[in-house]
């Protein structure tokens, strides 16, 4: 009988202990959620502050210091699209014509020329190597995709930096 009473007396203590443990775990959970919420808010505020730049595998985009007008936008788009077909020449012509008038167009033209020079070096390296001759089509596909991405960024009035490009023209 004493054993039964001990079990009966022990049972409420067990429930109380479990309740205290549950209450303590609930407090820790609320604290963890609060800390996690603060971390998420901090991350969101940092990303909202850093929305000026984005970086991904297709390159970096930056907001210009001023809002370019329609003509500047059109010339920036043309630099990238024409460089697919005419190598470095459109970038050079537009850069020489607009470098003093429009920093937006000048930056896009310099970036297009740097990318074309980097691709030229890549073509030369592939042509020299024996196995590289098989892969001469790869830089052209890369050029096509990235020039289209750059033209889209220029149409969104963003400055664009090509990935893995040698910055030979500053």
C-alpha positions in Angstrom: 0.0 0.0 0.0 2.9 2.4 0.8 4.3 1.7 -2.6 1.0 2.6 -4.2 0.8 5.8 -2.2 4.3 6.6 -3.2 3.3 6.1 -6.8 0.2 8.3 -6.4 2.2 11.0 -4.5 5.0 10.8 -7.1 2.6 11.2 -10.0 1.6 14.8 -9.2 5.3 15.7 -8.8 6.0 14.1 -12.2 3.2 16.2 -13.7 4.4 19.3 -12.1 8.0 18.6 -13.2 6.8 18.0 -16.8 4.7 21.2 -16.7 7.7 23.2 -15.5 9.9 21.6 -18.1 7.2 22.3 -20.8 6.9 25.9 -19.6 10.7 26.3 -19.6 10.9 24.8 -23.1 8.1 27.1 -24.2 10.0 30.2 -22.9 13.2 29.0 -24.7 11.2 28.5 -27.9 9.7 32.0 -27.7 13.2 33.4 -27.0 14.5 31.5 -30.0 11.7 32.8 -32.2 12.3 36.3 -31.0 16.1 36.0 -31.8 15.3 34.4 -35.2 12.8 37.2 -36.0 15.4 39.8 -35.1 17.9 38.1 -37.3 15.4 38.0 -40.2 14.5 41.7 -39.8 18.3 42.5 -39.7 18.9 40.5 -42.9 15.9 42.2 -44.6 17.1 45.7 -43.6 20.6 44.9 -44.9 19.4 43.6 -48.2 17.1 46.5 -48.6 20.0 48.8 -47.9 22.1 46.9 -50.4 19.5 46.8 -53.2 21.8 49.2 -55.0 23.8 46.2 -56.2 23.1 42.6 -57.0 25.6 40.0 -57.9 24.8 36.6 -59.5 26.4 34.3 -62.0 25.3 36.4 -64.9 27.1 39.5 -63.6 26.6 42.5 -61.4 24.1 45.3 -61.7 24.4 48.8 -60.1 22.0 51.7 -59.9 23.4 54.8 -61.6 24.0 58.0 -59.7 21.4 59.8 -61.8 18.4 58.8 -64.0 19.5 58.5 -67.6 17.2 59.8 -70.3 15.7 57.8 -73.2 18.6 58.5 -75.7 21.2 57.3 -73.2 19.1 54.2 -72.6 18.9 53.5 -76.3 22.6 54.0 -76.9 23.5 51.7 -73.9 21.2 49.0 -75.3 22.8 49.4 -78.8 26.3 49.1 -77.5 25.6 45.6 -76.1 23.4 44.4 -79.0 25.8 45.6 -81.8 28.8 44.2 -80.0 27.4 40.7 -80.7 27.9 41.3 -84.4 30.6 43.9 -84.8 33.0 43.0 -82.0 34.5 46.1 -80.2 33.8 48.7 -82.9 30.3 49.9 -81.7 31.6 50.3 -78.1 34.6 52.2 -79.2 32.6 54.6 -81.5 29.9 55.2 -78.9 32.4 55.7 -76.1 34.4 58.2 -78.1 31.2 60.1 -79.0 29.5 60.1 -75.6 32.2 59.8 -73.0 32.0 63.4 -71.9 28.2 63.8 -72.3 26.9 60.7 -70.6 28.6 58.7 -67.8 25.9 56.0 -68.2 26.6 55.4 -71.8 30.3 55.6 -71.3 30.2 53.0 -68.6 28.2 50.6 -70.7 30.5 51.2 -73.7 33.6 50.5 -71.6 32.1 47.4 -70.1 31.1 46.1 -73.6 34.6 46.8 -74.9 36.2 45.0 -71.9 34.0 42.0 -72.4 34.8 41.8 -76.1 38.5 42.0 -75.4 38.2 39.3 -72.8 36.4 37.1 -75.3 39.0 37.8 -77.9 41.7 36.5 -75.6 39.6 33.4 -74.9 39.1 32.8 -78.6 42.9 33.0 -79.1 43.6 30.6 -76.2 41.1 28.1 -77.6 42.4 28.4 -81.1 46.0 27.7 -79.9 45.1 24.6 -78.0 44.3 21.4 -79.8 41.3 20.5 -77.8 40.1 24.1 -77.7 39.3 24.1 -81.4 36.4 21.8 -80.6 35.0 24.3 -78.1 35.3 27.5 -80.2 31.5 27.7 -80.2 31.2 28.1 -76.4 32.5 31.7 -76.1 30.0 32.7 -78.8 27.1 31.3 -76.9 28.4 33.0 -73.7 28.7 36.2 -75.6 25.2 35.9 -77.0 23.6 35.3 -73.6 25.5 37.8 -71.6 25.1 40.6 -74.2 21.4 40.0 -74.2 21.4 40.2 -70.4 23.5 43.4 -70.5 21.1 44.9 -73.0 18.1 44.0 -70.7 19.9 45.6 -67.7 20.6 48.7 -69.8 17.0 48.9 -70.7 16.1 48.8 -67.0 18.5 51.8 -66.5 21.0 49.7 -64.5 24.8 49.7 -64.9 26.0 46.2 -65.7 29.3 44.4 -65.2 30.0 41.3 -67.1 31.2 38.3 -65.0 34.8 37.1 -65.3 35.8 40.1 -67.5 39.3 41.6 -67.5 38.9 45.3 -66.9 41.5 46.5 -69.5 39.8 49.8 -70.3 39.2 51.9 -67.2 
